[in-house]
Amino acid sequence: MIRKPLFIVLFVLFLTGCNNSPDTPEDWRGSGPDSLYSFQHIRSISFDRPEEALSLLDTAERMGNVNPRDADFFRANIYYNPLQDDERAYRYALQAYRSEDPDGVSDTERMEVLELLCRITAIREQFQEGISYAAQGLKLAVEGKDSRYEGTFLFQMGDCMLRIGQRESGYRNLRSGIELLEKEKDPKVLPTLSFAYGELMVALMDDGRYEEAIAEGKKREECILKLERLDPDIPEGRIDQQKAYLYAKMADFHARAGKKEEAEQYENLFLETSYSQLPQGRILLAEYCEATEQWKRLVDLYGGKDYLPATDTITENVIYYLSKKAHALHHLGRDGEAYDIMERIGELCSVRFRAELSEKAMAISEAYDSQYREVQLEKERGRSRLRQWIAILLSALLAVALLLLFEQIRHNRITGKKNQALASELDRMLQLQEEVKNMRKQAPPRQGNPRNDTESSVALFAKLEEIMDQERLYLKSELSRDDILKRLHVDKNRLALMFREVGQGFTLPTYINEKRLTHSLKLLRIHPYYTIETIAFDSGFSSSRYYHHLFKERYGITPSEYLRSVQKEKEKNQAKTAEKAE
């Protein structure tokens, strides 16, 4: 279900009346109760003749009969309802909120403006801002022990929470506000209470909780009748309009709940109102017709023309009801007409968008008037201070970053020198190993039988070295102890004894890994552009990760670091060779 249009409809219901009409002081200077420029007279015509009321209000302000803050607050109420111009209503309400009245503003007057701002921001879907205004008003109400306004701001905060998806907390605050308002004995609270019932009713309807929505609707019906009975000053047309809105909604709710007879009863009650005979009143039955699939009747509600408001303002309500008509035409098979209306909706949206841009531009230009220029300047000073702190913070972060960069460069240099030294040591170790092998090859073989077990172990180890070097058994990743035993023709105990006596602390697995590591060093020097994975597998390791771990543990340097050192050494040698050639 479309939420915003329903919200707008509910706002139209209980806008004024005791709460919705501005409680501007009734003792405007220089005007008696019968004067055209008195509060009583302007209020009495504000609903039926809003444009005339605005004109009289301008004159009353120039005459000094009303101060600028009260005038802005009254204008905001008139634009809010009946004109339903939320842009101007918001602008004037903000001016009243920010006004610096030299005579001072009471907490009650502040709460009146905050309440109006809550309603307007909800229509404009500025729900976070609405929650902020409601929180300010709630604080004033609690401090002043004003349970009426406490209930008002609680339900308004709950309504905004519902709109942003906080269903549980939204319902809780809305119901808490209603409970406080229900305890009030003052009839002036009835318009606000009725409005709260309406908000809860629509929220429940949106969640498909039809029976609960109907129950809240009945409470609202009782509230309207009570208001009609207790407040004779409310214009008859306003009560009639409120009944029309409520009965149309109740007909729709009962129809969706499957209660056909009750829906028809509320439909008849709606048709008995005077407001239902007006073009803008007839279309309130559109949702009921949609729920009961009375497509032809829904189209006929518009009187054969697109629904347009009496004023020049294009609202969400206009677009919403035009879409209803297009939907009905589609069900009647009149898709061409439906398409024309959808095009019309597109044009209205475009016009409305341009109008909103114009209004916002005007609001921005007026924002710098003398009434609250100082507020803007203070904000700018705050931004300037914030920019200064940001600059200081960024400078500190830059200094820290430069320090860390310097430390990283220094660390890299130290590590590079260390790695270069280790690489040179490894190269000398390889050279020595090669020399030892050559000496073994040139030494004459021993004659006769060995004199003891140690000499026998030395001979056996020499044989193992010869087999390993000649056949390169260590390059086989699947090499096992049994393979070695078969080649040496000894058992495992004899092999273990040999490593204990002459193995220089090695066991068979560590001896094989040592051979593989030594071989990998040679490969790294011969093929410096091989990947580490290739070097590991070519050296007999089944895992490059395991190879990396053993290499680092054995030599104190990673294969990659050793490789970089080898490459740097070659580059230096090539540079020296080039210099000599020159």
C-alpha positions as CSV (number, residue, x, y, z in Angstrom):
1,M,0.0,0.0,0.0
2,I,1.2,3.5,-0.8
3,R,2.1,5.1,2.5
4,K,2.7,8.8,1.9
5,P,-0.7,9.7,0.4
6,L,-2.5,8.1,3.2
7,F,-0.3,10.0,5.6
8,I,-1.2,13.3,3.8
9,V,-4.9,12.5,4.0
10,L,-4.7,11.9,7.7
11,F,-2.8,15.2,8.2
12,V,-5.6,17.0,6.5
13,L,-8.1,15.7,9.0
14,F,-6.9,17.1,12.3
15,L,-4.7,19.9,11.4
16,T,-6.3,22.7,13.2
17,G,-9.2,22.7,15.6
18,C,-7.7,23.5,19.1
19,N,-4.2,22.3,18.4
20,N,-4.1,22.6,14.6
21,S,-5.1,26.3,14.6
22,P,-2.4,28.4,15.8
23,D,-2.8,29.4,19.5
24,T,-1.6,33.0,18.6
25,P,-2.3,35.4,21.5
26,E,-5.8,36.9,21.2
27,D,-4.9,40.4,22.4
28,W,-3.3,41.7,19.3
29,R,-2.6,45.4,19.8
30,G,-4.9,48.0,18.2
31,S,-7.6,45.5,17.1
32,G,-10.8,44.7,18.8
33,P,-12.6,41.4,18.5
34,D,-14.7,42.7,15.6
35,S,-11.8,44.1,13.6
36,L,-10.8,42.5,10.3
37,Y,-7.2,42.3,11.5
38,S,-8.0,40.6,14.8
39,F,-6.9,37.1,15.6
40,Q,-10.4,36.0,16.0
41,H,-11.6,37.1,12.6
42,I,-8.5,35.8,10.7
43,R,-8.7,32.5,12.5
44,S,-12.4,32.2,11.7
45,I,-11.8,32.5,7.9
46,S,-8.4,30.7,7.7
47,F,-10.0,27.4,6.7
48,D,-12.6,28.5,4.2
49,R,-10.7,31.6,2.8
50,P,-7.0,30.9,3.4
51,E,-5.7,33.4,0.8
52,E,-7.8,36.2,2.3
53,A,-6.6,35.2,5.8
54,L,-2.9,35.4,4.6
55,S,-3.5,38.9,3.2
56,L,-5.1,40.1,6.4
57,L,-2.3,38.6,8.4
58,D,0.3,40.5,6.3
59,T,-1.5,43.8,7.0
60,A,-1.9,42.9,10.8
61,E,1.8,42.4,11.0
62,R,2.6,45.7,9.3
63,M,0.2,47.4,11.7
64,G,2.0,45.9,14.7
65,N,-1.0,43.9,15.8
66,V,1.1,40.7,15.7
67,N,4.8,40.2,16.1
68,P,6.8,38.5,13.3
69,R,7.2,35.2,15.1
70,D,3.5,34.7,15.7
71,A,2.7,35.8,12.2
72,D,5.2,33.2,10.7
73,F,3.7,30.5,13.0
74,F,0.2,31.4,11.8
75,R,1.3,31.4,8.2
76,A,2.9,28.0,8.6
77,N,-0.4,26.6,10.0
78,I,-2.4,28.0,7.0
79,Y,0.0,26.7,4.4
80,Y,0.0,23.4,6.2
81,N,-3.8,23.2,6.1
82,P,-5.9,24.0,4.3
83,L,-3.5,25.0,1.5
84,Q,-1.3,21.8,1.9
85,D,1.8,23.6,0.7
86,D,4.4,21.8,2.8
87,E,7.3,23.7,1.3
88,R,6.0,27.2,2.4
89,A,4.7,25.7,5.7
90,Y,8.1,24.3,6.4
91,R,9.9,27.6,5.6
92,Y,7.6,29.7,7.8
93,A,7.7,27.2,10.7
94,L,11.5,27.2,10.6
95,Q,11.4,31.1,10.7
96,A,9.2,30.9,13.7
97,Y,11.4,28.3,15.3
98,R,14.6,30.3,14.8
99,S,13.0,33.7,15.6
100,E,14.7,35.7,18.4
101,D,11.7,37.4,20.1
102,P,12.9,40.3,22.3
103,D,10.0,39.7,24.6
104,G,11.1,36.0,25.0
105,V,9.4,32.8,24.0
106,S,7.8,30.5,26.5
107,D,8.3,26.7,26.5
108,T,4.7,26.2,25.5
109,E,5.2,28.4,22.4
110,R,8.4,26.5,21.5
111,M,6.5,23.2,21.8
112,E,3.7,24.5,19.6
113,V,6.2,25.2,16.8
114,L,8.1,22.0,17.4
115,E,4.8,20.0,17.1
116,L,4.0,21.7,13.8
117,L,7.6,21.0,12.5
118,C,7.2,17.3,13.4
119,R,4.0,17.1,11.3
120,I,5.5,19.0,8.3
121,T,8.8,17.0,8.3
122,A,6.8,13.8,8.4
123,I,4.9,14.9,5.3
124,R,8.2,15.8,3.6
125,E,9.6,12.4,4.6
126,Q,12.3,14.0,6.6
127,F,11.9,11.4,9.3
128,Q,15.2,11.8,11.0
129,E,14.7,15.5,11.3
130,G,11.2,14.9,12.6
131,I,12.6,12.6,15.3
132,S,15.1,15.3,16.3
133,Y,12.3,17.9,16.7
134,A,10.2,15.5,18.6
135,A,13.1,14.7,21.0
136,Q,13.6,18.5,21.6
137,G,9.8,18.9,22.3
138,L,9.8,15.8,24.6
139,K,12.6,17.2,26.7
140,L,10.7,20.5,27.2
141,A,7.5,18.7,28.0
142,V,9.1,16.4,30.6
143,E,11.0,19.3,32.2
144,G,7.8,21.3,32.3
145,K,5.7,18.3,33.5
146,D,3.3,18.9,30.6
147,S,1.8,15.5,30.0
148,R,-0.3,16.7,27.0
149,Y,2.8,17.7,25.0
150,E,4.7,14.7,26.3
151,G,2.1,12.4,24.8
152,T,2.0,14.5,21.6
153,F,5.8,14.3,21.0
154,L,5.9,10.6,22.0
155,F,3.4,9.6,19.3
156,Q,5.0,11.8,16.7
157,M,8.4,10.3,17.4
158,G,6.8,6.8,17.2
159,D,5.2,7.7,13.9
160,C,8.6,8.8,12.4
161,M,10.2,5.6,13.7
162,L,7.5,3.5,11.9
163,R,8.3,5.3,8.7
164,I,12.0,4.4,8.8
165,G,11.3,0.8,9.6
166,Q,11.7,0.8,13.4
167,R,8.4,-1.0,13.8
168,E,8.7,-2.2,17.4
169,S,10.0,1.0,19.0
170,G,7.7,3.0,16.7
171,Y,4.5,1.2,17.9
172,R,5.7,1.4,21.5
173,N,6.2,5.2,21.4
174,L,3.0,5.8,19.5
175,R,0.9,3.8,21.9
176,S,2.6,5.4,24.9
177,G,1.8,8.9,23.6
178,I,-1.8,7.9,23.0
179,E,-2.1,6.6,26.6
180,L,-0.9,9.9,27.9
181,L,-3.3,11.9,25.7
182,E,-6.2,9.7,26.7
183,K,-5.7,10.6,30.4
184,E,-6.0,14.4,29.6
185,K,-9.4,16.0,30.6
186,D,-8.9,19.2,28.6
187,P,-11.0,19.1,25.4
188,K,-8.2,21.0,23.6
189,V,-6.3,17.7,23.5
190,L,-9.0,16.0,21.4
191,P,-7.7,17.1,17.9
192,T,-4.2,15.8,18.7
193,L,-5.6,12.5,20.1
194,S,-7.7,12.0,17.0
195,F,-4.7,12.6,14.8
196,A,-2.7,10.1,16.9
197,Y,-5.5,7.5,16.5
198,G,-5.3,8.1,12.7
199,E,-1.6,7.6,12.5
200,L,-1.8,4.3,14.5
201,M,-4.7,3.2,12.3
202,V,-2.9,3.7,9.1
203,A,0.3,2.1,10.4
204,L,-1.6,-1.0,11.4
205,M,-3.3,-1.0,8.0
206,D,0.0,-1.0,6.2
207,D,1.1,-4.0,8.3
208,G,-2.1,-5.9,7.3
209,R,-3.5,-5.8,10.8
210,Y,-7.0,-4.9,9.6
211,E,-9.0,-5.7,12.8
212,E,-6.6,-3.6,15.0
213,A,-6.8,-0.7,12.4
214,I,-10.6,-0.8,12.5
215,A,-10.6,-0.7,16.3
216,E,-8.4,2.5,16.3
217,G,-10.7,3.9,13.6
218,K,-13.7,3.5,15.9
219,K,-11.8,5.3,18.7
220,R,-11.1,8.1,16.3
221,E,-14.8,8.2,15.4
222,E,-15.8,8.6,19.0
223,C,-13.1,11.3,19.4
224,I,-14.5,13.3,16.5
225,L,-18.1,13.2,17.8
226,K,-16.8,14.2,21.2
227,L,-14.9,17.1,19.7
228,E,-18.0,18.2,17.8
229,R,-20.0,18.2,21.0
230,L,-17.5,19.9,23.3
231,D,-15.9,22.6,21.0
232,P,-18.6,24.7,19.3
233,D,-15.9,27.1,18.0
234,I,-14.7,24.6,15.4
235,P,-16.1,25.4,12.0
236,E,-18.8,23.0,10.9
237,G,-17.0,22.4,7.5
238,R,-13.9,21.2,9.2
239,I,-15.7,18.6,11.3
240,D,-17.6,17.5,8.1
241,Q,-14.2,17.1,6.3
242,Q,-12.7,15.1,9.1
243,K,-15.7,12.7,9.1
244,A,-15.5,12.3,5.4
245,Y,-11.8,11.3,5.6
246,L,-12.5,8.9,8.4
247,Y,-15.5,7.2,6.9
248,A,-13.7,6.7,3.5
249,K,-10.8,5.0,5.3
250,M,-13.1,2.9,7.5
251,A,-15.0,1.7,4.3
252,D,-11.7,0.8,2.8
253,F,-10.4,-1.0,5.9
254,H,-13.6,-3.1,6.4
255,A,-13.6,-4.1,2.7
256,R,-10.0,-5.3,2.9
257,A,-11.0,-7.2,6.1
258,G,-13.8,-9.0,4.2
259,K,-16.6,-7.2,6.1
260,K,-18.8,-6.2,3.2
261,E,-21.8,-5.0,5.1
262,E,-19.8,-2.8,7.5
263,A,-17.9,-1.4,4.6
264,E,-21.1,-0.4,2.8
265,Q,-22.4,1.3,6.0
266,Y,-19.3,3.5,6.2
267,E,-19.6,4.2,2.5
268,N,-23.1,5.5,3.1
269,L,-21.9,7.6,6.1
270,F,-19.2,9.1,3.8
271,L,-21.8,9.9,1.1
272,E,-23.9,11.7,3.7
273,T,-21.1,14.3,4.3
274,S,-21.1,17.6,2.4
275,Y,-17.4,17.1,1.6
276,S,-18.1,14.0,-0.3
277,Q,-19.9,16.1,-2.9
278,L,-16.9,18.1,-3.7
279,P,-14.4,17.0,-6.4
280,Q,-11.6,16.7,-3.9
281,G,-13.9,14.9,-1.6
282,R,-15.3,12.3,-4.0
283,I,-11.9,10.8,-4.8
284,L,-11.4,9.8,-1.1
285,L,-13.5,6.8,-2.0
286,A,-10.9,5.7,-4.6
287,E,-9.1,3.3,-2.2
288,Y,-12.5,1.7,-1.2
289,C,-13.4,1.2,-4.9
290,E,-10.0,-0.3,-5.5
291,A,-10.4,-2.7,-2.6
292,T,-13.9,-3.8,-3.9
293,E,-12.7,-3.8,-7.5
294,Q,-15.3,-1.3,-8.6
295,W,-13.1,-0.1,-11.5
296,K,-15.8,1.9,-13.5
297,R,-17.0,3.6,-10.3
298,L,-13.4,4.5,-9.4
299,V,-13.0,6.2,-12.9
300,D,-16.4,8.0,-12.5
301,L,-15.2,9.5,-9.2
302,Y,-13.1,11.9,-11.2
303,G,-16.1,13.3,-13.1
304,G,-14.5,12.4,-16.5
305,K,-11.5,14.7,-15.9
306,D,-8.1,14.3,-14.3
307,Y,-8.2,15.1,-10.6
308,L,-6.5,18.5,-10.1
309,P,-6.4,20.6,-6.9
310,A,-8.2,23.9,-6.5
311,T,-4.9,25.6,-6.0
312,D,-1.9,25.6,-8.3
313,T,0.1,23.3,-5.9
314,I,0.9,19.9,-7.3
315,T,1.1,17.5,-4.4
316,E,1.9,13.8,-3.8
317,N,-1.8,13.4,-3.3
318,V,-2.6,14.6,-6.8
319,I,-0.1,12.1,-8.3
320,Y,-1.3,9.3,-6.1
321,Y,-5.0,9.6,-7.1
322,L,-4.1,10.0,-10.8
323,S,-2.2,6.7,-10.6
324,K,-5.4,5.1,-9.0
325,K,-7.4,6.3,-12.0
326,A,-4.8,4.8,-14.4
327,H,-4.9,1.5,-12.6
328,A,-8.7,1.4,-12.9
329,L,-8.6,2.2,-16.6
330,H,-6.1,-0.6,-17.1
331,H,-8.5,-3.1,-15.5
332,L,-11.3,-1.9,-17.7
333,G,-9.2,-2.6,-20.8
334,R,-8.8,1.1,-21.6
335,D,-5.0,1.0,-21.8
336,G,-4.7,3.9,-24.1
337,E,-6.4,6.3,-21.6
338,A,-4.3,4.7,-18.8
339,Y,-1.1,5.4,-20.8
340,D,-2.2,9.1,-21.4
341,I,-2.7,9.5,-17.6
342,M,0.7,8.0,-16.9
343,E,2.2,10.5,-19.3
344,R,0.3,13.2,-17.4
345,I,1.8,11.9,-14.1
346,G,5.2,12.2,-15.6
347,E,4.6,15.8,-16.7
348,L,3.2,16.7,-13.2
349,C,6.3,15.1,-11.6
350,S,8.5,17.2,-13.8
351,V,6.6,20.4,-13.1
352,R,6.6,19.6,-9.4
353,F,10.3,19.0,-9.4
354,R,11.0,22.3,-11.1
355,A,8.7,24.1,-8.7
356,E,10.4,22.5,-5.7
357,L,13.8,23.6,-7.1
358,S,12.5,27.1,-7.4
359,E,11.1,27.1,-3.9
360,K,14.3,25.7,-2.5
361,A,16.3,28.4,-4.3
362,M,14.0,31.1,-2.8
363,A,14.4,29.5,0.6
364,I,18.2,29.5,0.4
365,S,18.2,33.2,-0.6
366,E,15.9,34.1,2.3
367,A,18.1,32.0,4.7
368,Y,20.6,34.9,4.8
369,D,18.2,37.5,6.1
370,S,18.9,39.4,9.3
371,Q,16.7,37.2,11.4
372,Y,19.1,34.3,11.6
373,R,22.3,35.4,9.7
374,E,24.2,35.1,12.9
375,V,23.2,31.4,13.2
376,Q,24.8,30.8,9.8
377,L,27.9,32.7,10.7
378,E,28.2,30.7,13.9
379,K,28.0,27.5,11.9
380,E,30.7,28.8,9.5
381,R,32.9,29.6,12.5
382,G,32.4,26.1,13.7
383,R,33.3,24.7,10.3
384,S,36.4,26.9,10.3
385,R,37.5,25.5,13.7
386,L,36.7,22.0,12.4
387,R,38.8,22.6,9.3
388,Q,41.7,23.8,11.5
389,W,41.5,20.7,13.7
390,I,41.4,18.6,10.6
391,A,44.4,20.3,9.1
392,I,46.3,19.8,12.4
393,L,45.3,16.1,12.5
394,L,46.3,15.6,8.8
395,S,49.6,17.3,9.5
396,A,50.2,15.0,12.5
397,L,49.2,12.0,10.4
398,L,51.5,13.1,7.6
399,A,54.4,13.4,10.1
400,V,53.7,10.0,11.5
401,A,53.5,8.5,8.0
402,L,56.8,10.1,7.0
403,L,58.4,8.8,10.2
404,L,57.1,5.3,9.5
405,L,58.3,5.6,5.9
406,F,61.8,6.6,7.0
407,E,61.9,3.7,9.5
408,Q,60.7,1.3,6.8
409,I,63.4,2.6,4.4
410,R,66.1,2.3,7.1
411,H,64.8,-1.2,8.0
412,N,64.9,-2.3,4.3
413,R,68.5,-1.0,4.0
414,I,69.6,-2.9,7.1
415,T,67.8,-6.0,6.0
416,G,69.2,-5.7,2.5
417,K,72.8,-5.5,3.9
418,K,72.1,-8.4,6.2
419,N,70.7,-10.5,3.4
420,Q,73.6,-9.6,1.2
421,A,76.1,-10.8,3.9
422,L,74.2,-14.0,4.4
423,A,74.0,-14.6,0.7
424,S,77.8,-14.2,0.5
425,E,78.3,-16.7,3.4
426,L,76.1,-19.2,1.6
427,D,78.1,-18.8,-1.6
428,R,81.3,-19.4,0.3
429,M,79.7,-22.5,2.0
430,L,78.8,-23.9,-1.4
431,Q,82.3,-23.3,-2.7
432,L,83.8,-25.1,0.4
433,Q,81.4,-28.0,-0.1
434,E,82.5,-28.3,-3.7
435,E,86.2,-28.3,-2.7
436,V,85.5,-31.1,-0.1
437,K,83.8,-33.2,-2.7
438,N,86.7,-32.8,-5.1
439,M,89.2,-33.8,-2.4
440,R,87.2,-36.9,-1.6
441,K,87.2,-37.8,-5.3
442,Q,91.0,-37.4,-5.5
443,A,91.8,-39.3,-2.3
444,P,92.9,-43.0,-2.8
445,P,90.5,-45.7,-1.6
446,R,91.2,-47.4,1.7
447,Q,92.6,-50.9,1.5
448,G,91.6,-53.9,3.6
449,N,88.9,-54.3,6.2
450,P,88.1,-51.4,8.5
451,R,89.8,-51.7,11.9
452,N,86.6,-50.8,14.0
453,D,82.9,-49.8,13.7
454,T,83.7,-46.1,13.5
455,E,85.9,-46.5,10.4
456,S,83.1,-48.8,9.0
457,S,80.6,-46.0,9.6
458,V,82.9,-43.5,7.9
459,A,83.1,-45.8,4.9
460,L,79.4,-46.3,4.9
461,F,78.7,-42.6,5.0
462,A,81.2,-42.0,2.2
463,K,79.3,-44.6,0.2
464,L,76.0,-42.8,1.0
465,E,77.5,-39.5,-0.2
466,E,78.7,-41.1,-3.4
467,I,75.3,-42.6,-4.2
468,M,73.5,-39.4,-3.3
469,D,75.8,-37.2,-5.5
470,Q,76.0,-39.5,-8.4
471,E,72.3,-40.6,-8.6
472,R,70.8,-37.4,-7.1
473,L,68.4,-39.5,-5.1
474,Y,67.5,-36.5,-2.9
475,L,65.7,-34.9,-6.0
476,K,63.0,-37.5,-5.7
477,S,60.3,-36.2,-3.6
478,E,59.0,-39.7,-2.8
479,L,62.4,-40.9,-1.7
480,S,62.1,-43.2,1.4
481,R,64.4,-44.8,4.0
482,D,63.8,-48.2,2.4
483,D,65.2,-46.9,-0.9
484,I,68.4,-45.9,0.9
485,L,68.7,-49.2,2.8
486,K,68.4,-51.2,-0.4
487,R,71.2,-49.2,-2.1
488,L,73.5,-49.5,0.9
489,H,72.7,-53.1,1.7
490,V,72.3,-52.5,5.4
491,D,69.4,-52.6,7.9
492,K,67.9,-49.6,9.6
493,N,69.7,-50.1,12.9
494,R,73.1,-50.0,11.1
495,L,72.0,-46.8,9.2
496,A,71.0,-45.2,12.5
497,L,74.3,-46.1,14.1
498,M,76.2,-44.6,11.2
499,F,74.4,-41.2,11.6
500,R,75.0,-41.3,15.4
501,E,78.8,-41.9,14.9
502,V,79.7,-39.8,11.8
503,G,76.5,-38.0,10.7
504,Q,77.4,-34.6,12.3
505,G,74.1,-34.4,14.1
506,F,72.0,-35.3,11.0
507,T,69.3,-37.9,10.8
508,L,68.3,-39.4,7.5
509,P,65.4,-37.0,6.9
510,T,67.5,-33.9,7.9
511,Y,70.4,-35.2,5.8
512,I,68.2,-35.5,2.7
513,N,66.7,-32.0,3.3
514,E,70.2,-30.6,3.7
515,K,71.1,-32.1,0.3
516,R,67.9,-30.6,-1.2
517,L,68.6,-27.1,0.3
518,T,72.1,-27.1,-1.0
519,H,70.8,-28.1,-4.4
520,S,68.2,-25.2,-4.3
521,L,71.0,-22.7,-3.6
522,K,72.7,-23.8,-6.8
523,L,69.5,-23.5,-8.7
524,L,68.8,-20.0,-7.3
525,R,72.2,-18.8,-8.5
526,I,72.0,-20.6,-11.9
527,H,68.4,-19.6,-12.6
528,P,67.6,-16.4,-10.7
529,Y,64.5,-15.8,-12.7
530,Y,62.8,-19.1,-11.8
531,T,59.8,-18.9,-9.4
532,I,60.3,-20.2,-5.8
533,E,57.7,-22.9,-6.5
534,T,59.8,-24.2,-9.4
535,I,63.0,-24.2,-7.4
536,A,61.3,-26.1,-4.6
537,F,59.9,-28.8,-6.8
538,D,63.1,-29.1,-8.8
539,S,65.0,-29.6,-5.5
540,G,62.8,-32.5,-4.4
541,F,60.4,-30.7,-2.1
542,S,56.8,-31.7,-2.4
543,S,55.6,-28.3,-1.0
544,S,56.9,-24.8,-1.6
545,R,55.6,-23.7,1.8
546,Y,57.6,-26.4,3.5
547,Y,60.7,-25.5,1.5
548,H,60.3,-21.8,2.4
549,H,60.1,-22.8,6.1
550,L,63.2,-25.1,6.0
551,F,65.2,-22.5,4.0
552,K,64.5,-19.7,6.5
553,E,65.2,-21.9,9.5
554,R,68.5,-23.2,8.1
555,Y,70.0,-20.1,6.6
556,G,68.2,-17.2,8.4
557,I,67.0,-15.7,5.1
558,T,64.1,-16.5,2.8
559,P,64.5,-18.0,-0.7
560,S,63.1,-14.7,-2.1
561,E,65.5,-12.6,-0.2
562,Y,68.4,-14.7,-1.2
563,L,67.3,-14.6,-4.8
564,R,67.1,-10.8,-4.7
565,S,70.6,-10.7,-3.3
566,V,71.9,-12.9,-6.1
567,Q,70.3,-10.7,-8.7
568,K,71.7,-7.5,-7.1
569,E,75.2,-9.1,-7.1
570,K,74.9,-10.0,-10.7
571,E,73.8,-6.5,-11.6
572,K,76.8,-5.1,-9.8
573,N,79.2,-7.4,-11.5
574,Q,77.7,-6.6,-14.9
575,A,78.0,-2.9,-14.1
576,K,81.7,-3.3,-13.1
577,T,82.4,-5.4,-16.2
578,A,80.8,-2.6,-18.3
579,E,82.9,0.1,-16.7
580,K,86.1,-1.9,-17.3
581,A,85.2,-2.5,-20.9
582,E,84.8,1.3,-21.4
